[in-house]
Amino acid sequence: AGSSARGTAGREHRASDRGGKQQRGEGRSKAASSRVGAACSDAAFQNAKQGKSKESLRLLQTGIRLGHSPDLKAFNAVIGSLASEGQMDGVKDCLQSLQAVGLQPDTSTYKILVAELASRGDAQKASDVMYLARKQGMEVDAEMFDQVATSFARADECRKARECLHSAKAAGFASSRAAYIAVAHAFARCSGGSGARDVLVDMEAAGMRPTAADFGVVFDAFARQGLDASMQETFDLLPSLRLAPDLVAFNAQIAAYSRAGDVRGAEATFEKIQATGLEPDLTTFQNVVKSCARNGFGRTAERWLDRAAEVRLRPDIEGYTSVIDAFATAGKVEEAEAVLRRMSDNGIEPDVVAYSSLLQACGRSRPPEAQRAEAVMRQMLAASLNPDNISHSMVAKMLGRDAHKDLCYQLLPIAAAEKAVDAVKNAEIALMKKKEKKRAKSRGRKSKAIGPSPEKAQQPAQMEPPGPKGPELTLCNLKRIVDACARSGDFAGAEFWFDKAVSNNIQPDASAYSAVFDAAAIAADSDVAEAWLRRASANGLEPDIRMYNACVDTCARVGDVAGALGWLGEAVAEGLELDVKTHTGVLKAASERGQLSIAEIAMQRMQRAGIDIDLRAWTMFLRVCARAQPPAKERAEEAFREMVASGLAPDMTIIEVLSQILGPHQAV
């Protein structure tokens, strides 16, 4: 019995010894985990300070899992780092972790969030965070209100920015001068001078005195919107604020008179400047010159330019161009040319705008001086200046479209000449539409005022597509009308005027048929396109590649891949040389269905034929990769690299499509 008792006691002692060792081991393990967790929290803090937001969040969460409870300082550092990079999901996770360890966000947490969101331009989120802090009883300060107001001002949300200033005042905080000025600038940019002036008045009421320079922004805004009674009210307000108008304010007032073409008002303001003892600058003189230019007072404008030179102010290209504008308004070509020569003699090279003003003078001369306009265009090109669309339109109006076209192909490279001719054509179509719209509006007002006659009231209305009123319908007019219908997708109108021309014994050519095809393509009616192709062949016309491209595009718009390939094969059978637009139509049709194999065939055909693949074709191919099932990620990346290797720079559309396939980070 004694031996058995001793054995039992020994076993109990050994078991107790093993339990103690296990507890000591668990204690040491917990202590080690806690030390590692603390190290992770410290590393998270350091990473947050270095801007490594994702790494800092991962380390912080690892420390929590190891049993360490980070302090609020570490959490705030990580939240600030995440918010500065716009990682709002990470901020949400961090706040949840903070609450999971028994902590609550404090004022510093909200201040960090507001500051980072406001600096990133996310004004609405910054405002929401600030008001959430107030709702939870946290203390907010004037700096937070200023940050939110400034952020709204930078986003041109003027009303919200001013409301934020008012909220700060209602809460007993004094907004900073910088915040008031930022909001005033936002009003000046977006809604004119009155709003900016009211903000400056609020600033003065808050005990901060605006300066004359601050009101300069207000007067600049008034100058952009033209003469306004509010501008004079603001001038009258300055003495009550113990301010005197400075040169910026007076220049803005002259600019407003200039926009209104009020020469007397501009000159009277100039006299006020001298009466107050201020020295007019070049802007002052040139604003007066502009007021003269709007009225065609060339000699008066030139005298003001001479007055600037008398006080040792050297007029710049803007001043000389304004004088040319003045003579151009009056149609005085010789005087405008003299000013252009004077500009060159004074070491200022005329630009495209100056030459355009001279062309305007040629056009307004009576009769218009077409030959001189041609000489001006040659002079521009000799000076290595490329005429803009306005210049081409004016020359085409004086010389005629055909003569202008010949001149372009004579003086310009082929690509530039085609672009100029197309620009003139588009300008004429736009002008025709504008005139037709104006006539329709005028007819509507007249019929509304007078009412229909009793005879017409009994007759059903006759619907007729819009067309030219007055001029005889010719082949040239037909092309313009059909082009206009095609651009607006009005196939019925294009067909109507085409048939009307045929009934008037006008024989349409291939370009007229092609315009009808374009209208059919926009209307996405493949049956109609096919019928018109057969009609062109029946009338003895050889269908060209533009017609077949329109048929391919018609099928592409409805996702008819087989139809698009069929038209492509027919064009090859006709012996036509396919271009990039033909294959792009096939790619577009394939993109509707995500048929990558068809798209690959189209790309290979272009490469074998030596056709330069443009950005639009690459975009369509990437869309096919995106819509394939599953998305062809590797092929998309390979295609993108091929495109860049070919020397093309990706645009935003391609970047967006690539991001859809690969994800934003991998795409970047």
C-alpha positions as CSV (number, residue, x, y, z in Angstrom):
1,A,0.0,0.0,0.0
2,G,2.8,2.4,0.9
3,S,4.6,1.6,-2.4
4,S,1.4,2.2,-4.4
5,A,0.8,5.6,-2.6
6,R,4.3,6.7,-3.4
7,G,3.8,5.7,-7.1
8,T,0.6,7.7,-7.3
9,A,2.2,10.8,-5.7
10,G,5.1,10.5,-8.1
11,R,2.8,10.4,-11.1
12,E,0.8,13.4,-9.8
13,H,4.0,15.4,-9.3
14,R,5.3,14.6,-12.8
15,A,1.9,15.6,-14.3
16,S,1.9,18.8,-12.3
17,D,5.4,19.6,-13.5
18,R,4.4,19.0,-17.2
19,G,1.4,21.3,-16.8
20,G,3.5,24.1,-15.4
21,K,6.0,23.8,-18.2
22,Q,3.1,23.9,-20.8
23,Q,1.7,27.1,-19.2
24,R,5.1,28.7,-19.1
25,G,5.5,27.8,-22.8
26,E,2.2,29.3,-23.7
27,G,3.1,32.4,-21.8
28,R,6.4,32.7,-23.6
29,S,4.6,32.1,-27.0
30,K,2.0,34.9,-26.2
31,A,4.7,37.3,-25.2
32,A,6.6,36.5,-28.4
33,S,3.5,37.0,-30.5
34,S,2.8,40.3,-28.7
35,R,6.3,41.5,-29.4
36,V,6.0,40.6,-33.1
37,G,2.6,42.3,-33.2
38,A,4.1,45.5,-31.6
39,A,6.9,45.4,-34.2
40,C,4.3,45.1,-37.0
41,S,2.4,48.1,-35.6
42,D,5.6,50.1,-35.4
43,A,6.5,49.1,-39.0
44,A,2.9,50.1,-40.1
45,F,3.4,53.5,-38.6
46,Q,6.8,53.9,-40.4
47,N,5.4,52.7,-43.7
48,A,2.4,55.1,-43.4
49,K,4.8,58.0,-42.9
50,Q,6.7,56.9,-46.1
51,G,3.4,56.8,-48.1
52,K,3.3,53.0,-48.3
53,S,-0.4,52.9,-47.5
54,K,-1.4,49.3,-48.5
55,E,1.7,47.8,-46.8
56,S,1.0,49.8,-43.6
57,L,-2.6,48.6,-43.5
58,R,-1.5,44.9,-44.0
59,L,1.1,45.2,-41.2
60,L,-1.4,46.9,-38.8
61,Q,-3.9,44.1,-39.3
62,T,-1.2,41.5,-38.9
63,G,-0.2,43.0,-35.5
64,I,-3.8,42.9,-34.4
65,R,-4.1,39.3,-35.4
66,L,-1.0,38.6,-33.3
67,G,-2.7,40.0,-30.2
68,H,-1.3,43.5,-30.2
69,S,-3.6,46.5,-29.9
70,P,-2.1,49.5,-31.8
71,D,-2.6,52.9,-30.4
72,L,-4.7,55.6,-32.0
73,K,-1.6,57.4,-33.3
74,A,-0.7,54.4,-35.5
75,F,-4.3,54.1,-36.8
76,N,-4.4,57.8,-37.7
77,A,-1.1,57.6,-39.6
78,V,-2.4,54.6,-41.6
79,I,-5.8,56.3,-42.3
80,G,-4.0,59.5,-43.5
81,S,-1.8,57.5,-45.8
82,L,-4.7,55.6,-47.3
83,A,-6.8,58.7,-47.7
84,S,-4.0,60.6,-49.4
85,E,-3.9,57.9,-52.1
86,G,-7.7,57.7,-52.4
87,Q,-7.9,54.2,-50.9
88,M,-11.3,54.8,-49.3
89,D,-12.0,51.0,-49.0
90,G,-8.8,50.7,-47.1
91,V,-9.8,53.6,-44.9
92,K,-13.1,51.8,-44.1
93,D,-11.3,48.6,-43.2
94,C,-8.9,50.5,-41.0
95,L,-11.8,52.2,-39.1
96,Q,-13.4,48.8,-38.6
97,S,-10.1,47.4,-37.2
98,L,-9.9,50.4,-34.9
99,Q,-13.3,49.8,-33.5
100,A,-12.6,46.1,-33.2
101,V,-9.7,46.7,-30.7
102,G,-12.0,48.9,-28.6
103,L,-10.9,52.3,-29.8
104,Q,-13.0,55.1,-31.3
105,P,-12.0,57.7,-33.9
106,D,-11.0,61.0,-32.3
107,T,-10.9,64.6,-33.7
108,S,-7.4,64.0,-35.1
109,T,-8.8,61.1,-37.2
110,Y,-11.5,63.2,-38.7
111,K,-9.1,66.1,-39.3
112,I,-6.7,63.9,-41.2
113,L,-9.5,62.5,-43.3
114,V,-10.9,65.9,-44.2
115,A,-7.5,67.3,-45.0
116,E,-6.6,64.5,-47.3
117,L,-9.9,64.3,-49.1
118,A,-10.0,68.1,-49.6
119,S,-6.4,68.1,-51.0
120,R,-7.4,65.4,-53.4
121,G,-10.3,67.5,-54.7
122,D,-13.0,65.2,-53.2
123,A,-14.9,68.1,-51.7
124,Q,-18.2,66.4,-51.1
125,K,-16.7,63.4,-49.2
126,A,-14.6,65.9,-47.1
127,S,-17.8,67.8,-46.3
128,D,-19.6,64.6,-45.4
129,V,-16.8,63.5,-43.1
130,M,-16.7,66.9,-41.4
131,Y,-20.5,66.9,-40.7
132,L,-20.3,63.3,-39.5
133,A,-17.7,64.3,-37.0
134,R,-20.0,67.2,-35.8
135,K,-22.9,64.7,-35.6
136,Q,-20.9,62.4,-33.3
137,G,-20.0,65.3,-31.0
138,M,-16.4,65.7,-32.2
139,E,-14.8,69.1,-32.1
140,V,-14.2,70.6,-35.6
141,D,-12.2,73.8,-36.2
142,A,-12.0,76.7,-38.6
143,E,-9.2,74.9,-40.5
144,M,-11.6,72.0,-41.5
145,F,-14.2,74.4,-42.7
146,D,-11.6,76.3,-44.8
147,Q,-10.3,73.1,-46.3
148,V,-13.8,72.0,-47.4
149,A,-14.7,75.5,-48.7
150,T,-11.4,75.7,-50.7
151,S,-11.9,72.3,-52.1
152,F,-15.4,73.2,-53.3
153,A,-14.1,76.4,-54.8
154,R,-11.4,74.5,-56.7
155,A,-14.1,72.3,-58.1
156,D,-16.0,75.4,-59.2
157,E,-19.0,74.5,-56.9
158,C,-19.4,78.1,-55.9
159,R,-22.7,77.8,-54.1
160,K,-21.5,75.0,-51.8
161,A,-18.3,76.8,-51.1
162,R,-20.1,79.9,-50.0
163,E,-22.5,77.8,-47.9
164,C,-19.5,76.3,-46.2
165,L,-18.2,79.8,-45.3
166,H,-21.7,80.7,-43.9
167,S,-21.8,77.4,-41.9
168,A,-18.4,78.2,-40.4
169,K,-19.6,81.6,-39.3
170,A,-22.8,80.2,-37.8
171,A,-20.7,77.7,-35.8
172,G,-18.6,80.6,-34.4
173,F,-15.5,80.1,-36.5
174,A,-13.7,82.8,-38.5
175,S,-12.8,81.6,-42.0
176,S,-9.4,82.6,-43.3
177,R,-8.7,85.2,-45.9
178,A,-7.3,82.6,-48.2
179,A,-10.6,80.7,-48.1
180,Y,-12.6,83.8,-48.9
181,I,-10.3,84.7,-51.8
182,A,-10.5,81.1,-53.2
183,V,-14.3,81.2,-53.2
184,A,-14.4,84.7,-54.8
185,H,-12.1,83.4,-57.6
186,A,-14.4,80.5,-58.1
187,F,-17.4,82.8,-58.5
188,A,-15.4,85.0,-60.9
189,R,-14.6,82.0,-63.1
190,C,-18.1,80.5,-63.2
191,S,-20.9,82.9,-62.5
192,G,-19.5,86.4,-63.1
193,G,-18.5,89.4,-61.0
194,S,-21.6,89.8,-58.9
195,G,-21.1,86.6,-56.9
196,A,-17.4,87.3,-56.5
197,R,-18.2,90.8,-55.2
198,D,-20.7,89.5,-52.7
199,V,-18.1,87.1,-51.3
200,L,-15.6,90.0,-50.8
201,V,-18.4,92.0,-49.1
202,D,-18.9,89.0,-46.8
203,M,-15.1,89.0,-46.1
204,E,-15.2,92.6,-45.2
205,A,-18.1,92.0,-42.8
206,A,-16.0,89.2,-41.2
207,G,-13.4,91.8,-40.3
208,M,-10.9,91.2,-43.2
209,R,-10.5,94.1,-45.5
210,P,-10.3,93.3,-49.2
211,T,-7.6,95.0,-51.3
212,A,-7.9,96.7,-54.7
213,A,-6.1,93.6,-56.2
214,D,-8.9,91.4,-54.8
215,F,-11.5,93.4,-56.6
216,G,-9.4,93.2,-59.8
217,V,-10.6,89.7,-60.1
218,V,-14.2,90.9,-59.8
219,F,-13.7,93.5,-62.5
220,D,-12.1,91.0,-64.8
221,A,-15.2,88.8,-64.5
222,F,-17.4,91.8,-65.3
223,A,-15.3,92.6,-68.3
224,R,-15.8,89.1,-69.7
225,Q,-19.6,89.3,-69.3
226,G,-19.7,92.8,-70.9
227,L,-21.4,96.0,-69.8
228,D,-23.5,95.4,-66.7
229,A,-25.1,97.7,-64.1
230,S,-23.5,95.6,-61.4
231,M,-20.1,96.8,-62.6
232,Q,-20.9,100.4,-61.9
233,E,-22.5,99.4,-58.6
234,T,-19.2,97.7,-57.6
235,F,-17.3,100.9,-58.6
236,D,-19.6,102.9,-56.4
237,L,-19.1,100.4,-53.5
238,L,-15.3,100.8,-53.4
239,P,-15.3,104.2,-51.5
240,S,-17.4,102.7,-48.7
241,L,-14.7,100.0,-48.3
242,R,-12.0,102.8,-48.2
243,L,-10.7,101.6,-51.5
244,A,-9.9,103.5,-54.7
245,P,-10.2,101.9,-58.1
246,D,-6.8,100.8,-59.4
247,L,-5.6,100.4,-63.0
248,V,-6.8,96.8,-63.2
249,A,-10.4,98.0,-62.4
250,F,-10.3,100.7,-64.9
251,N,-8.9,98.4,-67.6
252,A,-11.7,95.9,-66.9
253,Q,-14.2,98.7,-67.4
254,I,-12.6,99.7,-70.7
255,A,-12.6,96.1,-71.8
256,A,-16.4,95.9,-71.0
257,Y,-17.0,99.0,-73.1
258,S,-14.8,97.4,-75.8
259,R,-17.0,94.3,-75.9
260,A,-20.0,96.4,-76.3
261,G,-18.4,98.5,-79.0
262,D,-18.9,101.7,-77.0
263,V,-16.0,103.9,-78.1
264,R,-17.1,107.0,-76.2
265,G,-17.4,105.0,-72.9
266,A,-13.9,103.6,-73.4
267,E,-12.4,107.0,-74.1
268,A,-14.2,108.6,-71.2
269,T,-12.8,105.9,-68.8
270,F,-9.4,106.5,-70.2
271,E,-9.7,110.2,-69.3
272,K,-10.8,109.1,-65.7
273,I,-7.6,107.1,-65.4
274,Q,-5.5,110.2,-66.2
275,A,-7.6,112.4,-63.9
276,T,-6.8,110.0,-61.0
277,G,-3.1,110.2,-61.6
278,L,-2.7,106.6,-62.8
279,E,-0.4,105.8,-65.7
280,P,-2.2,103.9,-68.5
281,D,-0.4,100.7,-69.6
282,L,-0.4,98.9,-72.9
283,T,-3.6,97.0,-71.9
284,T,-5.4,100.3,-71.4
285,F,-4.5,101.5,-74.9
286,Q,-5.2,98.2,-76.6
287,N,-8.7,97.9,-75.0
288,V,-9.6,101.3,-76.4
289,V,-8.3,100.2,-79.8
290,K,-10.5,97.1,-79.7
291,S,-13.6,99.3,-79.0
292,C,-12.7,101.2,-82.2
293,A,-12.2,98.0,-84.1
294,R,-15.7,96.7,-83.3
295,N,-17.1,99.8,-85.0
296,G,-14.8,99.9,-88.0
297,F,-13.1,103.1,-86.8
298,G,-9.7,102.3,-88.4
299,R,-8.2,105.7,-88.3
300,T,-9.2,106.3,-84.7
301,A,-7.8,102.9,-83.7
302,E,-4.5,103.8,-85.4
303,R,-4.3,107.1,-83.5
304,W,-4.7,105.3,-80.2
305,L,-1.9,102.9,-81.2
306,D,0.3,105.9,-82.0
307,R,-0.6,107.5,-78.6
308,A,0.7,104.3,-76.9
309,A,4.0,104.6,-78.9
310,E,4.3,108.3,-77.8
311,V,4.5,107.2,-74.1
312,R,7.1,104.6,-74.9
313,L,4.7,101.6,-74.9
314,R,5.5,99.2,-77.7
315,P,2.3,97.8,-79.2
316,D,2.2,94.0,-79.5
317,I,0.7,91.7,-82.2
318,E,-2.7,91.9,-80.5
319,G,-2.8,95.7,-80.8
320,Y,-1.8,95.7,-84.5
321,T,-4.3,92.9,-85.2
322,S,-7.1,95.0,-83.6
323,V,-6.3,97.9,-86.0
324,I,-6.4,95.5,-88.9
325,D,-9.8,94.3,-87.6
326,A,-11.0,97.9,-87.6
327,F,-10.1,98.4,-91.2
328,A,-11.4,95.0,-92.1
329,T,-14.8,95.8,-90.6
330,A,-15.0,98.8,-92.9
331,G,-13.7,96.7,-95.9
332,K,-10.6,98.9,-96.4
333,V,-8.0,96.5,-97.8
334,E,-5.2,98.9,-98.6
335,E,-5.2,100.4,-95.1
336,A,-5.3,96.9,-93.5
337,E,-2.3,95.9,-95.7
338,A,-0.4,99.0,-94.6
339,V,-0.9,98.1,-90.9
340,L,0.3,94.6,-91.6
341,R,3.5,96.0,-93.3
342,R,4.0,98.4,-90.4
343,M,3.8,95.4,-88.0
344,S,6.5,93.6,-89.9
345,D,8.7,96.8,-90.1
346,N,8.5,97.0,-86.3
347,G,9.9,93.5,-85.8
348,I,6.5,91.8,-85.1
349,E,5.8,88.8,-87.4
350,P,2.1,88.6,-88.3
351,D,0.3,85.4,-87.3
352,V,-2.6,83.5,-88.8
353,V,-5.1,85.7,-87.0
354,A,-3.6,88.9,-88.5
355,Y,-3.7,87.4,-92.0
356,S,-7.3,86.2,-91.4
357,S,-8.3,89.7,-90.5
358,L,-6.7,90.9,-93.8
359,L,-8.7,88.2,-95.7
360,Q,-11.8,89.5,-94.0
361,A,-11.0,93.0,-95.3
362,C,-10.7,91.5,-98.9
363,G,-14.1,89.8,-98.4
364,R,-15.9,92.9,-97.1
365,S,-14.5,95.2,-99.8
366,R,-17.0,96.1,-102.5
367,P,-16.6,94.3,-104.8
368,P,-14.7,91.6,-103.0
369,E,-11.0,91.4,-104.0
370,A,-10.6,87.7,-104.7
371,Q,-7.2,88.0,-106.4
372,R,-5.8,89.9,-103.5
373,A,-7.2,87.2,-101.1
374,E,-5.4,84.6,-103.1
375,A,-2.2,86.6,-102.8
376,V,-2.6,86.9,-99.0
377,M,-3.0,83.1,-98.8
378,R,0.2,82.6,-100.8
379,Q,1.9,85.2,-98.5
380,M,0.8,83.2,-95.4
381,L,2.3,80.0,-96.8
382,A,5.5,81.7,-97.8
383,A,5.7,82.8,-94.1
384,S,5.5,79.1,-93.1
385,L,2.0,79.7,-91.6
386,N,-0.8,77.2,-92.1
387,P,-4.2,78.9,-92.9
388,D,-6.9,77.8,-90.5
389,N,-10.4,76.8,-91.4
390,I,-11.7,80.3,-91.2
391,S,-9.1,81.5,-93.7
392,H,-9.9,78.7,-96.1
393,S,-13.7,79.4,-95.8
394,M,-13.2,83.1,-96.6
395,V,-10.9,82.4,-99.6
396,A,-13.4,79.7,-100.9
397,K,-16.2,82.2,-100.6
398,M,-14.4,84.8,-102.7
399,L,-12.8,82.4,-105.3
400,G,-15.4,79.7,-105.4
401,R,-15.1,76.2,-104.1
402,D,-13.5,74.7,-107.3
403,A,-10.9,77.5,-107.6
404,H,-10.1,77.2,-103.9
405,K,-9.8,73.4,-104.2
406,D,-7.4,73.8,-107.1
407,L,-5.4,76.4,-105.2
408,C,-5.1,74.1,-102.1
409,Y,-3.9,71.2,-104.2
410,Q,-1.4,73.5,-105.9
411,L,0.0,75.0,-102.7
412,L,-0.5,72.4,-99.9
413,P,0.5,68.8,-99.4
414,I,-2.2,66.3,-100.5
415,A,-3.3,65.5,-96.9
416,A,-3.5,69.2,-95.9
417,A,-5.3,70.1,-99.1
418,E,-7.9,67.4,-98.5
419,K,-8.4,68.5,-94.9
420,A,-8.9,72.1,-96.0
421,V,-11.4,71.2,-98.7
422,D,-13.4,69.1,-96.3
423,A,-13.3,71.9,-93.7
424,V,-14.9,74.3,-96.3
425,K,-17.5,71.7,-97.3
426,N,-18.4,71.1,-93.6
427,A,-18.6,74.9,-93.0
428,E,-21.0,75.3,-95.9
429,I,-23.2,72.5,-94.7
430,A,-23.3,73.9,-91.2
431,L,-24.2,77.3,-92.6
432,M,-26.9,75.8,-94.8
433,K,-28.4,74.1,-91.7
434,K,-28.3,77.2,-89.7
435,K,-30.1,79.3,-92.4
436,E,-32.7,76.6,-92.8
437,K,-33.3,76.4,-89.1
438,K,-33.6,80.2,-89.0
439,R,-36.1,80.2,-91.9
440,A,-38.1,77.4,-90.3
441,K,-38.2,79.3,-87.0
442,S,-39.2,82.5,-88.9
443,R,-42.0,80.6,-90.8
444,G,-43.2,79.2,-87.5
445,R,-43.5,82.6,-85.9
446,K,-45.3,84.0,-88.9
447,S,-47.8,81.1,-89.1
448,K,-48.4,81.4,-85.4
449,A,-49.1,85.1,-85.6
450,I,-51.3,84.9,-88.7
451,G,-52.8,81.4,-88.6
452,P,-53.5,79.1,-91.5
453,S,-55.8,80.3,-94.3
454,P,-59.3,78.6,-94.5
455,E,-58.3,76.8,-97.8
456,K,-55.1,75.4,-96.3
457,A,-56.9,74.4,-93.1
458,Q,-59.1,72.1,-95.1
459,Q,-56.1,70.4,-96.9
460,P,-54.0,67.7,-95.4
461,A,-50.4,68.7,-94.6
462,Q,-47.8,67.9,-97.2
463,M,-44.5,66.7,-95.7
464,E,-41.4,67.5,-97.6
465,P,-37.8,67.0,-96.4
466,P,-35.8,70.2,-95.9
467,G,-33.9,71.5,-98.9
468,P,-32.6,74.6,-100.6
469,K,-35.1,77.4,-101.1
470,G,-34.6,79.7,-104.0
471,P,-31.5,78.3,-105.8
472,E,-32.0,75.9,-108.6
473,L,-31.3,72.2,-107.8
474,T,-28.0,71.3,-109.4
475,L,-25.6,68.3,-109.0
476,C,-23.4,70.4,-106.7
477,N,-26.4,71.4,-104.5
478,L,-27.6,67.8,-104.5
479,K,-24.3,66.5,-103.1
480,R,-24.4,69.1,-100.3
481,I,-28.0,68.3,-99.4
482,V,-27.4,64.5,-99.4
483,D,-24.2,65.0,-97.4
484,A,-26.2,67.0,-94.8
485,C,-28.9,64.4,-94.7
486,A,-26.3,61.7,-94.2
487,R,-24.6,63.5,-91.3
488,S,-27.9,63.8,-89.6
489,G,-28.9,60.2,-90.3
490,D,-31.9,61.3,-92.4
491,F,-31.9,58.6,-95.1
492,A,-35.5,59.5,-96.2
493,G,-34.4,63.1,-96.9
494,A,-31.3,61.9,-98.8
495,E,-33.5,59.5,-100.9
496,F,-36.1,62.2,-101.6
497,W,-33.7,64.8,-102.9
498,F,-31.8,62.1,-104.9
499,D,-35.0,61.1,-106.7
500,K,-36.0,64.7,-107.2
501,A,-32.7,65.4,-108.9
502,V,-33.2,62.4,-111.2
503,S,-36.7,63.6,-112.1
504,N,-35.2,67.0,-113.0
505,N,-32.9,65.2,-115.5
506,I,-29.8,65.6,-113.3
507,Q,-27.5,62.6,-113.6
508,P,-26.0,61.8,-110.2
509,D,-22.3,60.7,-110.1
510,A,-20.5,58.3,-107.9
511,S,-19.9,60.8,-105.1
512,A,-23.7,61.5,-104.9
513,Y,-24.4,57.8,-104.7
514,S,-21.7,57.4,-102.0
515,A,-23.4,60.1,-99.9
516,V,-26.6,58.1,-100.1
517,F,-24.8,55.0,-99.0
518,D,-23.4,57.0,-96.0
519,A,-26.9,57.9,-95.0
520,A,-28.0,54.3,-95.3
521,A,-25.1,53.2,-93.1
522,I,-26.0,55.7,-90.4
523,A,-29.6,54.4,-90.6
524,A,-28.2,50.9,-90.2
525,D,-30.4,49.5,-93.0
526,S,-28.4,46.8,-94.9
527,D,-31.2,45.9,-97.3
528,V,-31.5,49.5,-98.5
529,A,-27.7,49.7,-98.9
530,E,-27.7,46.6,-101.1
531,A,-30.6,47.9,-103.2
532,W,-28.8,51.2,-103.8
533,L,-25.6,49.4,-104.8
534,R,-27.6,47.4,-107.4
535,R,-29.2,50.6,-108.6
536,A,-25.8,52.3,-109.1
537,S,-24.6,49.3,-111.1
538,A,-27.8,49.3,-113.2
539,N,-27.3,53.0,-114.0
540,G,-23.8,52.2,-115.5
541,L,-21.7,53.3,-112.5
542,E,-18.8,51.2,-111.3
543,P,-19.3,50.9,-107.5
544,D,-16.2,52.2,-105.7
545,I,-14.6,51.3,-102.4
546,R,-16.5,54.0,-100.5
547,M,-19.8,52.4,-101.5
548,Y,-18.7,49.0,-100.3
549,N,-17.3,50.5,-97.1
550,A,-20.7,52.0,-96.4
551,C,-22.3,48.5,-96.9
552,V,-19.8,46.9,-94.6
553,D,-20.4,49.7,-92.0
554,T,-24.2,49.1,-92.3
555,C,-23.8,45.4,-91.4
556,A,-21.3,46.4,-88.6
557,R,-23.9,48.6,-86.9
558,V,-26.3,45.7,-86.5
559,G,-23.6,43.2,-85.6
560,D,-24.0,41.2,-88.9
561,V,-20.6,39.7,-89.2
562,A,-21.5,37.4,-92.1
563,G,-22.9,40.3,-94.0
564,A,-19.8,42.4,-93.5
565,L,-17.5,39.6,-94.6
566,G,-19.8,39.0,-97.6
567,W,-19.5,42.6,-98.8
568,L,-15.7,42.5,-98.2
569,G,-15.5,39.4,-100.4
570,E,-17.6,41.1,-103.1
571,A,-15.3,44.1,-103.1
572,V,-12.3,41.8,-103.6
573,A,-14.1,40.0,-106.4
574,E,-14.7,43.4,-108.1
575,G,-11.0,44.0,-108.0
576,L,-11.2,47.0,-105.6
577,E,-8.3,47.8,-103.3
578,L,-9.5,47.4,-99.7
579,D,-8.5,50.1,-97.2
580,V,-8.3,50.3,-93.4
581,K,-11.9,51.5,-93.3
582,T,-13.2,48.3,-94.9
583,H,-11.4,46.1,-92.4
584,T,-12.4,48.3,-89.5
585,G,-16.1,47.7,-90.4
586,V,-15.5,44.0,-90.1
587,L,-13.8,44.5,-86.8
588,K,-16.7,46.6,-85.6
589,A,-19.1,43.8,-86.6
590,A,-16.9,41.2,-84.8
591,S,-16.8,43.4,-81.7
592,E,-20.6,43.3,-81.4
593,R,-20.4,39.5,-81.1
594,G,-17.0,39.1,-79.5
595,Q,-15.8,36.9,-82.4
596,L,-12.1,37.0,-82.0
597,S,-11.3,34.6,-84.9
598,I,-13.0,36.9,-87.4
599,A,-11.2,39.9,-86.0
600,E,-7.8,38.0,-86.3
601,I,-8.6,37.3,-90.0
602,A,-9.2,41.0,-90.6
603,M,-6.0,42.1,-88.9
604,Q,-3.9,39.5,-90.8
605,R,-5.4,40.7,-94.1
606,M,-4.4,44.3,-93.3
607,Q,-0.9,43.2,-92.3
608,R,-0.4,41.1,-95.5
609,A,-1.7,43.9,-97.7
610,G,0.6,46.4,-96.1
611,I,-2.3,48.6,-94.9
612,D,-1.4,51.0,-92.0
613,I,-3.6,50.0,-89.1
614,D,-4.9,53.1,-87.4
615,L,-6.0,53.7,-83.8
616,R,-9.6,53.1,-84.6
617,A,-8.9,49.6,-86.0
618,W,-6.7,48.8,-82.9
619,T,-9.5,50.0,-80.6
620,M,-12.1,47.8,-82.4
621,F,-9.7,44.8,-82.1
622,L,-9.2,45.4,-78.4
623,R,-13.0,45.6,-77.9
624,V,-13.3,42.2,-79.6
625,C,-10.8,40.8,-77.1
626,A,-12.8,42.4,-74.2
627,R,-16.1,40.8,-75.4
628,A,-14.7,37.4,-76.2
629,Q,-15.7,34.6,-73.9
630,P,-13.6,34.4,-71.9
631,P,-11.8,37.7,-72.4
632,A,-8.6,37.3,-74.4
633,K,-6.3,39.0,-72.0
634,E,-3.0,37.7,-73.4
635,R,-4.0,38.6,-77.0
636,A,-5.1,42.0,-75.9
637,E,-1.7,42.7,-74.2
638,E,0.1,41.4,-77.3
639,A,-2.0,43.6,-79.6
640,F,-1.3,46.6,-77.5
641,R,2.4,46.0,-77.7
642,E,2.2,45.6,-81.4
643,M,0.3,48.9,-81.7
644,V,2.9,50.8,-79.7
645,A,5.7,49.1,-81.7
646,S,4.1,50.4,-84.9
647,G,4.6,54.0,-83.7
648,L,1.0,54.8,-82.6
649,A,0.4,56.5,-79.3
650,P,-2.6,55.1,-77.4
651,D,-5.5,57.5,-76.7
652,M,-7.8,57.4,-73.7
653,T,-10.3,55.2,-75.4
654,I,-7.7,52.4,-75.9
655,I,-6.5,52.8,-72.3
656,E,-10.1,52.4,-71.1
657,V,-10.7,49.3,-73.2
658,L,-7.4,47.8,-72.0
659,S,-8.3,48.5,-68.4
660,Q,-11.6,46.6,-68.8
661,I,-9.6,43.6,-70.0
662,L,-6.5,43.6,-67.8
663,G,-7.7,45.7,-64.9
664,P,-6.5,49.3,-64.2
665,H,-3.2,48.5,-62.5
666,Q,-1.9,46.0,-65.1
667,A,-3.1,48.3,-67.9
668,V,-1.1,51.2,-66.5
